[in-house]
């Protein structure tokens, strides 16, 4: 079975800066433009 990644966050503290998406892409070496999950 393939490993599934995920994260928890408190939506009440979200300012919409998308730093969590940037950090995830940096950590996993994803190319620019690839978006696995939409964070609103």
The 8 nearest C-alpha neighbors of each residue, nearest first, counted from 0:
[[1, 2, 3, 4, 5, 6, 35, 27],
 [2, 0, 3, 4, 5, 27, 35, 6],
 [1, 3, 0, 4, 5, 6, 27, 35],
 [4, 2, 1, 5, 0, 6, 35, 36],
 [5, 3, 2, 6, 1, 23, 7, 27],
 [6, 4, 3, 7, 36, 23, 2, 8],
 [5, 7, 8, 4, 19, 23, 9, 3],
 [6, 8, 5, 9, 10, 19, 4, 38],
 [7, 9, 10, 6, 13, 12, 11, 19],
 [8, 10, 11, 12, 13, 7, 6, 14],
 [11, 9, 13, 12, 8, 14, 39, 7],
 [10, 12, 9, 13, 14, 8, 15, 39],
 [11, 13, 10, 9, 14, 8, 15, 16],
 [14, 12, 10, 15, 11, 9, 16, 8],
 [15, 13, 16, 12, 17, 11, 10, 39],
 [14, 16, 17, 13, 39, 38, 18, 12],
 [15, 17, 18, 14, 13, 19, 20, 39],
 [18, 16, 20, 19, 15, 21, 38, 14],
 [17, 19, 21, 20, 16, 22, 15, 23],
 [18, 20, 22, 17, 21, 23, 16, 38],
 [21, 19, 23, 17, 18, 22, 24, 38],
 [20, 22, 18, 24, 23, 19, 25, 17],
 [21, 23, 25, 19, 20, 24, 18, 26],
 [22, 24, 26, 20, 25, 21, 19, 27],
 [25, 23, 29, 21, 27, 22, 26, 28],
 [24, 26, 22, 28, 23, 27, 21, 29],
 [25, 27, 23, 24, 28, 22, 29, 21],
 [26, 28, 24, 25, 29, 23, 22, 30],
 [29, 27, 25, 24, 26, 30, 23, 31],
 [30, 28, 24, 27, 31, 25, 33, 26],
 [31, 29, 33, 32, 28, 24, 25, 34],
 [30, 32, 33, 29, 24, 34, 28, 21],
 [31, 33, 30, 34, 29, 35, 24, 21],
 [34, 32, 31, 30, 35, 29, 24, 36],
 [33, 35, 36, 32, 37, 20, 31, 24],
 [36, 34, 33, 37, 20, 24, 29, 38],
 [35, 37, 34, 38, 20, 33, 39, 5],
 [38, 36, 39, 35, 34, 20, 17, 33],
 [39, 37, 36, 17, 20, 15, 19, 13],
 [38, 37, 15, 17, 13, 14, 10, 16]]
